[in-house]
Amino acid sequence: MPDLTIPSTPPTPPVPLAALLAREDLRLRQIAGPADPDTVIHWAHTSEMPDPYPYLLGGELLLTAGVHIPEAAGSGTYFADYVSRIVEAGGVALGFGVAPVHDTVPRALVAACDHYDLPLLEVPPPTPFSRVARAVWQLMAQARLAELRRVTEAQQSLAAAASRPDPVPSVLRQLAQRVSGRAVLYGPDGTEIAAAGRNATGADELAGLARVVRPAETPASTSPASATDTVPGAHLAAYALGTGQGFVLGVAAPHRVPGDHTIASVAAVLLSLLTGEHQSRTGANRSSALVRLLLGAPPEDVAPLLGGDRWTVVHAAPGLDTAPDPVAASALGAALGSALIDLTPEVVRVLVPADREPAPQAGWTLGVSTSAAPQDWSAADTQAARALARARATRAPLVRHGASGRPGLAELVPHGEAEAHARTLLAPLAASPALTETLRTWLSLHGSWDRTAVALAVHRNTVRQRIARCAALLDTDLDDPDVRMELWFGLRHL
């Protein structure tokens, strides 16, 4: 019995038999069987077995030189049995090599192929079977490249459509254009919410197919994520959107082209995000919080909508000096347990609820602030930025601001007095934030020129010049450990 878990055809795009026959370098000629333009082959296979059935998976162009043909084959049922077994195994065409065994294609083989509707190709003497097989793979590679290019262009256009002011209709219009058919969004009750594209046959059947994939009302029963069907003049497909709300995407196309399923799946993901964001309570709260902030509400009034009272700010930079991209940023946010993500050209900032402890993430360097109330988010953002700079300089995967957690001597001085002393001590640097930040980073890295340069993304000579300028403005010796200690105390309270 065949193993039904193995697909009958490979995932590579099939090759039209007509395209192979059109290759002038092969000089193939069809001499029997139907000339159907829809005939496709999935691979080429050479066999001289009298019964190739056990060695075929289906979809092959079988190549033979007739070594297996006995001398008296023409007077019996040999060729009929041979061709019928190829057809039964799923072979789609037979290529017969002329010479060195046979000068011509046996007439009985031509008659058998006509009888069983199996295309028969004559392979001339100068054309080796290996060249035919290579041509099949070349055509497959070209088809795969064309399919990937088509899918990539469709993904880009669908993503652009999702960012338009009318994202749902735009995505449907773009999908309908890409599949040359019709795209429909069905609501939870089965009604047609939006549609785009030309009217295709099978509208009722498509609505019925949508009911097949709609989430079941009872928890005990399950529904498939997608389903397909074929009606005269149309190929139908339905995709359950991942919101759990019962939305379904339906697609009807006159022809099913390689890549259509992938393109429709991308559209289904985008529509899931768009419909889910509007239906999700969390998404509605985030939208409400943003509107309130824009209208002037203080952060402490908005924070309850986001789900917490205290938060941690995380600054993350990708490795290998690459710029962060939206997909990687979303994945990082998901790993940290927050959808509150800000993507900048240099770093990704994530606002994480304080009860979710950020952990190191592969491929990222993280700087983490202390837990902060909403009114202190700005200070926490600064802490995370400094922690990230230190993590980069020390090549650590994650650095937390104030990670020691132990009470120090600084706690013995009232905060107000410490702040006043810091402003007085560092007043000569107040006009130059760059000098202040350079001094802070340099002291935190124990006076390392190279690590400070890495943390600030400047040249080490720039660090030397800035530190020398700090020493001159402060009129002090920065090699003195007592001076460094006092300056560090001041910088921590500035």
Salt bridges, closest charged atoms under 4 A:
ASP25 OD1 - ARG23 NE 2.97
ASP51 OD2 - ARG85 NH2 3.02
GLU88 OE1 - ARG85 NH1 3.56
GLU122 OE1 - ARG29 NH2 3.06
GLU147 OE2 - ARG144 NH1 3.30
ASP166 OD1 - ARG164 NE 3.65
ASP166 OD2 - ARG173 NH2 3.21
GLU192 OE2 - ARG182 NH2 3.40
ASP260 OD1 - ARG150 NH2 2.59
GLU277 OE1 - ARG286 NH2 3.42
ASP342 OD2 - ARG349 NH2 2.83
GLU357 OE2 - ARG400 NE 2.81
ASP381 OD1 - HIS315 NE2 2.57
ASP381 OD2 - ARG349 NH1 2.95
GLU419 OE2 - HIS415 NE2 3.26
GLU419 OE1 - ARG423 NH1 3.61
GLU437 OE1 - ARG386 NE 3.67
GLU437 OE1 - ARG440 NE 3.42
ASP450 OD1 - ARG460 NE 2.63
ASP479 OD1 - ARG484 NH2 3.97
GLU486 OE2 - HIS421 NE2 3.35
